[in-house]
Amino acid sequence: MKGVSIGDVVLITPDGAFDYLFNICLPWDDPVNLNRVPEDFVPLESWDPSDVHEVEFAYPPGGHVASGSIERLVFIL
């Protein structure tokens, strides 16, 4: 495991931890997805890596960002 990757699908537990489910950009038989994807899973069609840009964060490695005001966050594609 290499940390968080583009396409990771996670649940955020009540205590704020990530509960990893699967990666939507990888095939069903990729080691990180084995026995984790839904039965009818189809990976996301290719995306252009040039659309992804690295940014400098003001947070140190191992740091975290949290907010007591966020109760539920839902992403809809």
Secondary structure, DSSP 4 states (H G I P E B T S, - for coil): --S--TTEEEEE-TTS-EEEEEETTS-TTSTTTTTTS-TT--PPPP--GGG------SS-TT-----TT--------
